[in-house]
Amino acid sequence: MTHIAKDIVATFSIVAFDPATGELGIAVQSKFLGVGAVVPWAKAGVGAVATQSYANTSYGPRGLEWMAKGKSAQETLELLVADDSERDLRQVGIVDAKGRAATFTGKKCYPWAGGITGPNYAAQGNILAGEETVLAMGRAFEQTKGPLAERLLKALQAGQAAGGDRRGQQSAALLVVKEGGGYGGYNDRYIDLRVDDHPRPIEELIRLYQLRQLYFEKSRPEKVAAIEGTVKEEVAAHLVRLGYLSKERSADREALYEALTVYIHTENFEERQVEKGKIDLDVLQYMKQQPSPNEVG
């Protein structure tokens, strides 16, 4: 049996570009604590890098520097490994802001190890159950429609279903960047989610992504309703139940609006705050599922 060193980053990952939105991203899973602090690197308008297998973390910032200077993903990869005396132990996937992808697996990476490239993506892994892991990731990414983040998560799920890391699961991460995509529009960190230690990290990562969508995505017009009739009754009842509104004032429309505003700001739903007299139905659904204060603990 092959001895596997404890300090190796055994993982499977996918780096990708969405030409429709300009987003760049990485999704990764590993039997390794806190893989999100090691493997994924990305910069809007430049590219994305996944560095793994005895991970040389300098590949991340250096790779982004090379691509920012105009080098392609393949040229960047060649520059990174050229002066690395331990390149035979490394594995890296790169995609640039034109969708050109490259992947490299050193000949001393623990088996199964390898990678593939396809339209706007590269998928790779080491210490895997087999080649089918990366092939399944590629198929899932190509066949899934929707936002880049969801395509990346589908690829991770497919890789795990095909065998994944043969040592098991521990951590996972999702990083997506786009210009002005960060909170408040001040940086490019559109989505940055990590599961550092969990028995089912991909499932937990998907749960966090769904929460992130609820908290930080803008309300969709079709999900906004006037606070009238049944909706008004439900909003008032849940604000009373959750302690934001007294039962005696629940029929007072202004008191209800004031309590709803306090609730929205307390629960960090600022991105889903709509005009006075209306509510995002996703927020109302969250309220319905929220336990009463006396049910917590």
C-alpha positions as CSV (number, residue, x, y, z in Angstrom):
1,M,0.0,0.0,0.0
2,T,1.3,3.5,-0.9
3,H,2.1,5.6,2.1
4,I,0.4,9.0,1.9
5,A,2.1,11.8,3.7
6,K,-0.1,13.8,6.2
7,D,0.9,17.2,4.8
8,I,-0.2,16.6,1.3
9,V,-3.3,18.4,0.0
10,A,-5.4,15.6,-1.6
11,T,-8.3,17.1,-3.4
12,F,-10.5,17.5,-6.4
13,S,-11.2,20.9,-7.8
14,I,-12.6,22.8,-10.8
15,V,-11.7,26.3,-12.0
16,A,-14.0,28.0,-14.5
17,F,-15.0,31.2,-16.3
18,D,-18.4,32.3,-17.3
19,P,-18.2,34.3,-20.6
20,A,-21.8,35.6,-20.1
21,T,-21.1,37.4,-16.8
22,G,-17.3,37.6,-16.7
23,E,-17.3,35.6,-13.4
24,L,-14.3,33.4,-12.5
25,G,-14.5,30.7,-9.8
26,I,-13.2,27.7,-8.1
27,A,-14.9,24.9,-6.2
28,V,-12.9,22.4,-4.2
29,Q,-13.3,19.4,-1.8
30,S,-10.7,17.5,0.2
31,K,-9.9,15.2,3.0
32,F,-7.9,18.1,4.5
33,L,-8.7,20.7,7.1
34,G,-9.6,24.1,5.8
35,V,-8.9,23.5,2.1
36,G,-10.4,26.9,1.2
37,A,-7.4,28.6,2.9
38,V,-5.0,26.8,0.6
39,V,-6.3,25.9,-2.9
40,P,-8.5,28.6,-4.4
41,W,-7.1,31.9,-5.8
42,A,-8.9,34.3,-8.2
43,K,-9.0,37.9,-9.4
44,A,-11.8,39.5,-11.4
45,G,-10.8,40.2,-15.0
46,V,-7.7,38.1,-14.6
47,G,-8.1,34.5,-13.8
48,A,-8.5,31.7,-11.3
49,V,-6.0,29.2,-9.9
50,A,-6.4,26.0,-7.9
51,T,-3.1,24.8,-6.4
52,Q,-3.0,21.4,-4.7
53,S,-0.9,18.3,-3.9
54,Y,1.9,19.5,-1.7
55,A,0.3,22.8,-2.6
56,N,2.7,25.5,-3.6
57,T,0.6,28.5,-2.4
58,S,2.8,30.9,-4.3
59,Y,1.2,29.6,-7.5
60,G,-1.9,31.5,-6.6
61,P,-0.7,35.1,-6.4
62,R,2.1,34.5,-8.9
63,G,-0.2,32.9,-11.4
64,L,-2.6,35.8,-11.1
65,E,0.3,38.3,-11.6
66,W,1.3,36.5,-14.8
67,M,-2.2,36.5,-16.2
68,A,-2.7,40.2,-15.3
69,K,0.4,40.8,-17.5
70,G,-1.4,39.1,-20.4
71,K,-0.1,35.6,-20.2
72,S,-2.6,32.8,-21.1
73,A,-3.5,30.0,-18.6
74,Q,-1.1,27.6,-20.4
75,E,1.7,30.1,-20.5
76,T,1.2,30.9,-16.8
77,L,1.2,27.2,-15.9
78,E,4.5,26.7,-17.7
79,L,6.1,29.7,-16.0
80,L,5.0,28.5,-12.6
81,V,6.3,24.9,-12.8
82,A,9.5,25.8,-14.8
83,D,11.4,27.0,-11.7
84,D,9.8,24.7,-9.1
85,S,12.2,22.0,-8.1
86,E,9.3,20.0,-6.7
87,R,7.0,20.3,-9.7
88,D,6.6,16.6,-9.9
89,L,4.6,16.7,-6.6
90,R,2.4,19.6,-7.7
91,Q,-1.0,19.8,-9.2
92,V,-2.6,23.0,-10.5
93,G,-5.6,24.1,-12.6
94,I,-5.8,27.5,-14.2
95,V,-8.4,29.4,-16.2
96,D,-7.9,32.9,-17.6
97,A,-10.4,35.7,-18.2
98,K,-10.7,34.6,-21.9
99,G,-11.8,31.1,-20.8
100,R,-8.5,29.4,-21.8
101,A,-7.8,26.6,-19.4
102,A,-4.8,24.5,-18.4
103,T,-4.1,21.7,-15.9
104,F,-1.0,20.1,-14.7
105,T,-0.3,17.0,-12.6
106,G,3.2,16.1,-11.5
107,K,4.3,12.5,-12.2
108,K,4.9,11.9,-8.4
109,C,1.3,12.9,-7.4
110,Y,-0.4,10.1,-5.5
111,P,-2.8,8.1,-7.7
112,W,-5.3,8.4,-9.0
113,A,-4.2,11.8,-10.2
114,G,-4.9,13.8,-13.3
115,G,-7.0,16.5,-14.9
116,I,-9.0,17.5,-17.9
117,T,-9.8,20.8,-19.6
118,G,-12.9,21.8,-21.5
119,P,-14.8,24.9,-22.6
120,N,-13.9,27.6,-20.0
121,Y,-12.8,25.1,-17.3
122,A,-10.2,22.8,-15.9
123,A,-11.0,19.9,-13.5
124,Q,-8.3,18.0,-11.6
125,G,-7.6,15.9,-8.5
126,N,-5.3,13.5,-6.7
127,I,-5.7,10.6,-4.4
128,L,-9.0,10.0,-6.2
129,A,-11.1,6.8,-6.5
130,G,-10.4,7.0,-10.2
131,E,-10.4,9.1,-13.4
132,E,-14.2,9.1,-13.5
133,T,-14.2,11.7,-10.7
134,V,-12.8,14.5,-13.0
135,L,-14.7,13.2,-16.0
136,A,-17.9,13.4,-14.1
137,M,-17.1,16.9,-12.9
138,G,-16.5,18.1,-16.5
139,R,-19.7,16.6,-17.7
140,A,-21.7,18.1,-14.9
141,F,-20.2,21.6,-15.5
142,E,-20.9,21.5,-19.2
143,Q,-24.4,20.2,-18.9
144,T,-25.6,22.4,-16.0
145,K,-27.3,25.7,-16.8
146,G,-27.5,28.7,-14.5
147,P,-25.1,30.8,-12.5
148,L,-21.4,29.9,-12.4
149,A,-21.5,29.1,-8.7
150,E,-24.3,26.6,-9.2
151,R,-22.5,24.9,-12.1
152,L,-19.3,24.6,-9.9
153,L,-21.3,23.1,-7.0
154,K,-23.0,20.6,-9.4
155,A,-19.5,19.6,-10.6
156,L,-18.4,19.0,-7.0
157,Q,-21.4,16.9,-6.3
158,A,-20.8,14.8,-9.5
159,G,-17.1,14.3,-8.6
160,Q,-18.1,13.1,-5.1
161,A,-20.8,10.8,-6.5
162,A,-18.2,9.3,-8.9
163,G,-15.9,8.4,-6.0
164,G,-14.2,11.6,-5.0
165,D,-11.2,11.7,-2.7
166,R,-10.5,8.1,-1.8
167,R,-9.5,9.1,1.7
168,G,-13.0,10.6,2.4
169,Q,-14.4,14.0,3.0
170,Q,-13.5,16.9,5.3
171,S,-13.6,20.4,3.9
172,A,-14.9,22.3,0.8
173,A,-14.9,25.8,-0.6
174,L,-16.5,28.0,-3.2
175,L,-14.9,31.2,-4.5
176,V,-16.4,33.3,-7.3
177,V,-15.1,36.8,-8.2
178,K,-16.5,39.5,-10.5
179,E,-15.8,43.2,-10.7
180,G,-17.6,45.1,-7.9
181,G,-19.2,41.8,-6.8
182,G,-18.2,42.0,-3.1
183,Y,-20.4,43.2,-0.3
184,G,-21.2,46.9,-1.0
185,G,-19.5,46.7,-4.3
186,Y,-16.1,47.5,-2.8
187,N,-14.1,44.5,-4.0
188,D,-14.4,41.5,-6.4
189,R,-15.2,38.8,-3.8
190,Y,-18.7,37.9,-5.0
191,I,-19.0,34.5,-3.2
192,D,-16.5,33.3,-0.7
193,L,-17.8,30.3,1.3
194,R,-15.8,27.7,3.2
195,V,-16.6,24.5,5.2
196,D,-13.5,23.8,7.1
197,D,-14.4,20.5,8.9
198,H,-17.6,18.6,8.3
199,P,-18.5,14.9,7.6
200,R,-20.4,16.0,4.5
201,P,-18.7,19.2,3.4
202,I,-20.2,19.5,-0.1
203,E,-23.8,19.3,1.3
204,E,-22.9,21.9,3.9
205,L,-21.3,24.1,1.3
206,I,-24.5,24.0,-0.7
207,R,-26.6,24.9,2.4
208,L,-24.3,27.9,3.0
209,Y,-24.6,28.9,-0.7
210,Q,-28.4,28.8,-0.4
211,L,-28.2,31.0,2.8
212,R,-25.9,33.4,0.9
213,Q,-28.4,33.7,-1.9
214,L,-31.1,34.5,0.6
215,Y,-29.1,37.1,2.5
216,F,-27.2,38.9,-0.2
217,E,-29.0,38.6,-3.5
218,K,-31.5,41.3,-4.5
219,S,-35.2,40.7,-4.4
220,R,-36.7,39.4,-7.7
221,P,-39.8,41.4,-8.8
222,E,-41.9,38.3,-9.1
223,K,-41.1,37.5,-5.4
224,V,-42.3,40.8,-4.0
225,A,-45.8,41.1,-2.7
226,A,-48.0,43.8,-1.2
227,I,-48.6,43.5,2.5
228,E,-52.3,43.0,2.1
229,G,-54.9,40.4,2.9
230,T,-53.4,37.0,3.8
231,V,-49.8,38.3,3.4
232,K,-50.5,41.0,6.0
233,E,-52.0,38.6,8.4
234,E,-49.0,36.2,8.1
235,V,-46.4,39.0,8.5
236,A,-48.2,40.4,11.5
237,A,-48.6,37.0,13.1
238,H,-44.9,36.1,12.7
239,L,-43.7,39.5,13.9
240,V,-45.7,39.0,17.0
241,R,-44.5,35.4,17.5
242,L,-40.9,36.4,17.0
243,G,-41.2,39.3,19.5
244,Y,-40.9,42.3,17.1
245,L,-44.5,43.5,17.4
246,S,-47.0,43.5,20.3
247,K,-50.3,41.7,19.7
248,E,-52.1,44.9,20.7
249,R,-50.5,46.8,17.9
250,S,-50.6,44.1,15.2
251,A,-53.5,45.8,13.4
252,D,-51.7,49.1,13.3
253,R,-50.2,49.3,9.8
254,E,-47.5,51.8,10.7
255,A,-46.4,49.8,13.7
256,L,-46.3,46.7,11.5
257,Y,-44.0,48.4,8.9
258,E,-41.8,49.7,11.7
259,A,-41.5,46.2,13.2
260,L,-40.8,44.7,9.8
261,T,-38.0,47.2,9.2
262,V,-36.4,46.3,12.6
263,Y,-36.7,42.6,11.8
264,I,-35.1,43.0,8.4
265,H,-32.1,44.9,9.8
266,T,-31.8,42.5,12.7
267,E,-31.7,39.5,10.5
268,N,-29.3,41.1,7.9
269,F,-31.9,41.1,5.1
270,E,-30.9,44.7,3.9
271,E,-30.5,43.4,0.4
272,R,-34.1,42.2,0.4
273,Q,-35.6,45.3,1.9
274,V,-38.2,46.6,-0.6
275,E,-40.5,49.6,-0.7
276,K,-42.7,50.4,2.2
277,G,-45.9,48.3,2.1
278,K,-44.3,45.3,0.4
279,I,-42.3,42.3,1.4
280,D,-40.0,39.8,-0.3
281,L,-41.8,36.5,-0.1
282,D,-38.5,34.7,0.5
283,V,-38.1,36.7,3.7
284,L,-41.6,35.8,4.7
285,Q,-40.9,32.1,4.1
286,Y,-37.8,32.5,6.3
287,M,-39.9,34.1,9.0
288,K,-42.3,31.1,8.9
289,Q,-39.5,28.6,9.4
290,Q,-37.8,30.6,12.2
291,P,-38.3,29.3,15.7
292,S,-40.0,31.4,18.4
293,P,-37.6,32.9,21.0
294,N,-39.0,30.5,23.6
295,E,-38.2,27.5,21.3
296,V,-34.5,28.3,21.0
297,G,-32.1,26.6,23.4
